[in-house]
Amino acid sequence: MVVDVSVEVAMLARLASVPTVYVRLSGHRFDRPHFDAYRGAAYLLAPFHPDLDDDRTPDAIRRKTFYAPGILSAPMTSSPVEHDVALVVVGRGGMPSDGEIWAEAAAANPTLRWRVIGPCSVPSSMRKNLELRGWVDDAQRMIASAGVVIGGAGDGLVGSVIAHRKPFICVPEERPFEEQLSKARRLSALGAAIVCLNLPAAERWGGLVARARSLGTDAIGRLGSSHGAENAARWLRMVADETSKVRSRSA
């Protein structure tokens, strides 16, 4: 059984003697319940590159983990890049949805075209270089075509930014177990993103965009894989075969 995050389900499977692959998320998840799920699992699966793992992760957990970068997002075949577009990705409970913030950023940085996807209020004064798209069906295409991406450190967005090798300004959001803060720290340490723990003043965005572009794409690009899902599926089949053989011998 592959258990997606739930400690309770992992422990139930253990009580029923069902071998599990437990999916690990980012952050400092080393409390007693998580440790019990890690110990009880046959294997662990992490949907990110090993270099993005939290610095405090014990070696025993790392050795038990299969890292599957690229499992969350595959790169698009082709998408023309709009180099002057700063794409702000907003999710539920994520980046601020106050349109005034992005209107001020657009006013202070007129050479950039600001495009916001996700929920965002309409500012009192719209700017010509500001687009509020709301919820969209083609977020992947917009990320692929953006000149720079601004957003939190959730697995979905980080996976997409990595897949499309985008300059990234990361503003980590508050999450349990420091999930986003942990990932943002690793991105910064690897030179893969510019990290701001708080939203900067409007006039600072231009300099941050320039810094993000100056990082290049090599550091962030090597954190992904174009065959993430296939690699994970191949590994899971191998795990299932090995587990089946062990159970047959012990029957």
ChimeraX attribute file (.defattr): number of C-alpha atoms within 10 A of each C-alpha:
attribute: neighborCount
match mode: 1-to-1
recipient: residues
	/A:1	14
	/A:2	17
	/A:3	20
	/A:4	14
	/A:5	15
	/A:6	13
	/A:7	18
	/A:8	13
	/A:9	17
	/A:10	27
	/A:11	21
	/A:12	12
	/A:13	18
	/A:14	16
	/A:15	10
	/A:16	9
	/A:17	10
	/A:18	14
	/A:19	20
	/A:20	24
	/A:21	24
	/A:22	26
	/A:23	22
	/A:24	23
	/A:25	18
	/A:26	21
	/A:27	21
	/A:28	17
	/A:29	18
	/A:30	15
	/A:31	9
	/A:32	9
	/A:33	13
	/A:34	18
	/A:35	14
	/A:36	14
	/A:37	26
	/A:38	25
	/A:39	15
	/A:40	20
	/A:41	23
	/A:42	18
	/A:43	20
	/A:44	23
	/A:45	23
	/A:46	21
	/A:47	22
	/A:48	26
	/A:49	17
	/A:50	15
	/A:51	15
	/A:52	22
	/A:53	19
	/A:54	20
	/A:55	13
	/A:56	11
	/A:57	14
	/A:58	10
	/A:59	9
	/A:60	10
	/A:61	15
	/A:62	15
	/A:63	10
	/A:64	15
	/A:65	20
	/A:66	21
	/A:67	22
	/A:68	23
	/A:69	26
	/A:70	25
	/A:71	23
	/A:72	19
	/A:73	24
	/A:74	19
	/A:75	21
	/A:76	15
	/A:77	7
	/A:78	10
	/A:79	14
	/A:80	10
	/A:81	15
	/A:82	14
	/A:83	12
	/A:84	13
	/A:85	20
	/A:86	26
	/A:87	23
	/A:88	21
	/A:89	24
	/A:90	21
	/A:91	17
	/A:92	9
	/A:93	11
	/A:94	19
	/A:95	20
	/A:96	19
	/A:97	20
	/A:98	13
	/A:99	20
	/A:100	17
	/A:101	16
	/A:102	26
	/A:103	23
	/A:104	18
	/A:105	23
	/A:106	26
	/A:107	18
	/A:108	16
	/A:109	18
	/A:110	14
	/A:111	12
	/A:112	21
	/A:113	21
	/A:114	24
	/A:115	21
	/A:116	22
	/A:117	20
	/A:118	19
	/A:119	22
	/A:120	20
	/A:121	15
	/A:122	14
	/A:123	15
	/A:124	9
	/A:125	10
	/A:126	17
	/A:127	17
	/A:128	12
	/A:129	17
	/A:130	22
	/A:131	17
	/A:132	19
	/A:133	12
	/A:134	14
	/A:135	15
	/A:136	11
	/A:137	7
	/A:138	9
	/A:139	15
	/A:140	18
	/A:141	17
	/A:142	21
	/A:143	26
	/A:144	24
	/A:145	21
	/A:146	25
	/A:147	21
	/A:148	25
	/A:149	27
	/A:150	25
	/A:151	23
	/A:152	28
	/A:153	26
	/A:154	20
	/A:155	18
	/A:156	12
	/A:157	23
	/A:158	26
	/A:159	25
	/A:160	23
	/A:161	26
	/A:162	26
	/A:163	27
	/A:164	26
	/A:165	23
	/A:166	27
	/A:167	27
	/A:168	30
	/A:169	27
	/A:170	30
	/A:171	22
	/A:172	25
	/A:173	21
	/A:174	15
	/A:175	14
	/A:176	11
	/A:177	15
	/A:178	17
	/A:179	21
	/A:180	23
	/A:181	26
	/A:182	20
	/A:183	26
	/A:184	28
	/A:185	21
	/A:186	19
	/A:187	23
	/A:188	15
	/A:189	14
	/A:190	14
	/A:191	17
	/A:192	27
	/A:193	27
	/A:194	22
	/A:195	26
	/A:196	15
	/A:197	13
	/A:198	10
	/A:199	15
	/A:200	13
	/A:201	11
	/A:202	16
	/A:203	14
	/A:204	13
	/A:205	19
	/A:206	18
	/A:207	11
	/A:208	17
	/A:209	20
	/A:210	12
	/A:211	16
	/A:212	23
	/A:213	18
	/A:214	10
	/A:215	16
	/A:216	16
	/A:217	19
	/A:218	13
	/A:219	16
	/A:220	23
	/A:221	16
	/A:222	15
	/A:223	21
	/A:224	27
	/A:225	22
	/A:226	15
	/A:227	15
	/A:228	20
	/A:229	18
	/A:230	13
	/A:231	16
	/A:232	20
	/A:233	13
	/A:234	12
	/A:235	15
	/A:236	17
	/A:237	11
	/A:238	12
	/A:239	17
	/A:240	15
	/A:241	11
	/A:242	12
	/A:243	14
	/A:244	12
	/A:245	12
	/A:246	10
	/A:247	10
	/A:248	9
	/A:249	7
	/A:250	6
	/A:251	6
